[in-house]
Every structure is written in structure tokens, then in C-alpha cells.
Amino acid sequence: MNRVVVTGMGIVAPNAVGVEAYRRALCEGKSGISYTSQMKELGFGCHVAGVPDISKQTANGYFSPELLKNSNASMKYAVIASVDCWKDSGLPSRHPDSGVDWRTAAIIGTSLGGIDTIGESVVPETNAGRARRLGSSAAEKAMSSCASACVGGLLGLGGQVTTNSSACSTGTEAIVGGFWMIREGRSDRVLAGSAEAPSVYTWAFLDSLRVMTRSSNEQPQAASRPLSASAGGFVPAGGAGILMLESLTSAKERGAKIYGEVLGGHSNCGGQRNGGSITASNPEGIQRCVQETLEVTKTKPSEIDYVNGHLTGTGGDAKEIRCLTAALGRRLSDMPWVNATKSLIGHGLGASGSMESVAVLLQMAHGFLHPSLNCEDFHPEIEELRPRVPEKSIPWNSRFALKTSFGFGDVNSCVIFKRWEE
Amino acid sequence: MSRDEVRKAYLELIRSYIRVEDPSIINESSLLVNDLKVNSTRFVDIILETEDRFSISIDDKEMERFDRVGDAIDFICEKKKLAA
């Protein structure tokens, strides 16, 4: 069974684009949340969001004019993160005349894929009787697998190139899937992660569900409040995070740098029973997902020294923490360090798990934990956890980090990363 | 609009779709896909852009006239009733 390591990363996040800028932003506790006038104009209750800043100049460095013209937001984010990840991993550059790389696969997930294309072009043109005017790019931009297909073509990948979709557990689920592909010897490398467009067509129905915050429109950077007593909903965001998962054998053969090891992970569903529903988690499902992850990775609960939680800034945060204490068999006051990357970048939905996994590996590799913002009024039900949540960036050499992600449909995914040691 | 003007405008229109190193090889006998390496998926976009640029409509059967550059220019002129 192959060991799996991370040899490259790429990130497009609301608070930074590029791995080094993201490391600095995490360390500084930089928020990427800002006021979004379009949301107000459209009558949303929430007027704040996390939208990555991609300049035209930046985009031109990654795209030919033709590709740029035929890409939507999730494709652009995925391409930038994937190309950066590829370069970061030290693999030779890829060109249109490069041969097919049959040993590299890609699992690039999303919740809603090309919904911006569907909302801005496919639906209005079709309803107006102008379907023939959609042109060639509508198909590649509207399909759920638009991001993985675009990356697969750009890099000439010959392994399985696919898109998973499991709501907000998508990104972590992609990493779990990539782990098993390498573990079982089906690929040497997998570009694993996810991308999500910052689209009002996605945020509209979440705003209607009243799961997005409405109470901090005047203070965008205070709006994302995981673990806070005053958390009133999450802040929507877009972005992409991509990891180069690689067999240890392949990484060593080519002398690649190693950010950390993926010990393994697990995905499950709570069956929408016992408190679970389409929008809520069955607590037993979460606990079993964590415990299965511990079992498959042969990790003792006491070895977990850092948890990057799903922690969205909704009423589910306290419930999530109680599930974690139960699964790890630890008291609140005895929990590992816990932080919420969403307090900095908002909730990237399908992209959240992968953007947060990049954060985990950067913290692990550079020996720090980023602050969890906006929880000064800590949730009273879990008050004893407060000392385990960094208010500012702290030095911490995590050895075993648990990343958790949960999604609509009562689906869960967890992964354990280990600091790289020979 | 003269044929020369149509020719100039059409060559300008297809420029962003052409994938050959040396654009000077383009002539009226060039085939879009085989000679100029236009991605065949984008063929429909050239048709739509041509409709917009020259204010004409092109039905599915007429799209065959766009395989070769010179034929496309002649077709546009016919549609606009210009002398070739």
C-alpha cells in the first residue's frame, strides 16, 4: 500500500492568491470578506462575501486569449490553483504539444460547477428562444465537471479526470478520493481539491434559506463568526484549493519537496436520521466519520493535536464541537487546538474543504496556527473550549491534524494530515 | 462594403481562432480546421460572430460554405448582395 504525500499546492482564496501570500494572510489573520453591492441591489439579506481578487493581468499569465474567453469563474480559479500547484510540485512545465501524462489524475470537485454560466447565459438565452446563439463554450462552461475538464486538457492529464460533488464536504472528499487512488496504486499523482464560483445564483437560495449572515453587513470583516455566541449565519465565498497528492515512491524518485503526509480519510452519510436532515448533520454520522478516519489511519485520538473544523458561523458550530469531543473521547478543556479558517475567508462551499486543507498544510509546514477571528463572545455552550482556540497567530508544530467537512445531504468527510517525517 | 472590406473584416474576425505560428500563410484557399488549425468546437462561434459582424443570418446548411476562407468571403458578399 503506497504512502501518500503532498508535494505541491495552489490556492485562490478571498484573502490571498498563491501559496506564499496565503501563508502570510493566514499568519496575519487577514480577512478576505468585503461588502458586495450586487447582493444588496438584488435584495439579498446578506451583503457581504469572500471573492478572490484575480486581476486581468494575473489571469493573462495563465490563460491563452481563447481559454480565457471560454472560462467561467470556477474554471479560472481551478486553472490558477492547479497550474500553481503543478509548478510548486517541481514537475516539468506542460505545453499543448506535451504528451499525455498517463500517471496523473485529477479530482476537482464543486458544489455548483458552472452555475454562473447557466444563470447568466444558458437560461436567459434559452428562454428568449435564442438557444442557437449560445455558442461553443456554453457546454464546457455549464457542465458540472467544467473545472476538472479544463485542467485536464490544459495539463494533458491521462489518469481519471473527474468532479465530485457533495455540497460543503466536496473539497475534503476530493482529497480522500485522491488518497485512495494513490494508496491503491491506480495513479502516481492526483491533483485533488475543488473550486467554487462566487455566484449570486448560488448564494440566492442560501440567502432564502436564511443560512447566510444578515447581521454584519456594515462590518464585513466581523461578519464571519465561527464559534461565536452572536454567529448568525455563514459568509458565502468562492475560490479554489488544489493539492498535489503523490505516492511517496514517486516523490522520492524525483526528489520532490514534501509539505506533509496524508495518512488517510473517510467519507460517510448520516442517513438524514436521528437529527440529520438535508441541511443538518446526524451527530452519530459525524462521530463515526471521525472515528473511521482515526481507525483507517491508525491514529490515536490523543495524538490529534490540531483540528481545522468545518465551523461555519452558524448554530451548527456548538453541535460540531460536541460531536468532536465525543468522537475523540476528550473533554472541551482537553481538546486539541481548534481554529476556523472560515473566519478569515468565509464559506467557500464546495471549495471550502480544499482551501482549508491548504491552510492546514501551510500551518503544519511552517509551525504556526492562524487566529480564529470574531469569536471574542465565545459560544456559551462550549465556553470551556475557548482556551484551545487561538485569538491570534501562535507558534505550534502540529504533528497530527484533523480536517473535517460536512455538507447538505448529511454528508461528512474527514482527513488526517501528518507533519512530514522520514 | 466592398469585397476587399469584407475580406479584411473576416480575416480579422477569424484571427483569434487560428492556431498557426505564421498567420501570413492564410490565403483564400486555406481550410479553417485542416490548414489554420482552428479548434473545430469553435466553428460555431465563427458563424455566430460572422452573423453579428455582417448583420446576416446563416442557416445550418450554409455553414458548409465556411470551411474555406475564400468561400466564406464569397458567401458573405452574396448575402449582402455585393459584387465579388
Interface residues (C-beta under 8 A of the other chain):
Chain A: P65 E66 K69 R133 G135 S136 S137
Chain B: S16 Y17 N39 T41 R42 F43 V44 D45 L48
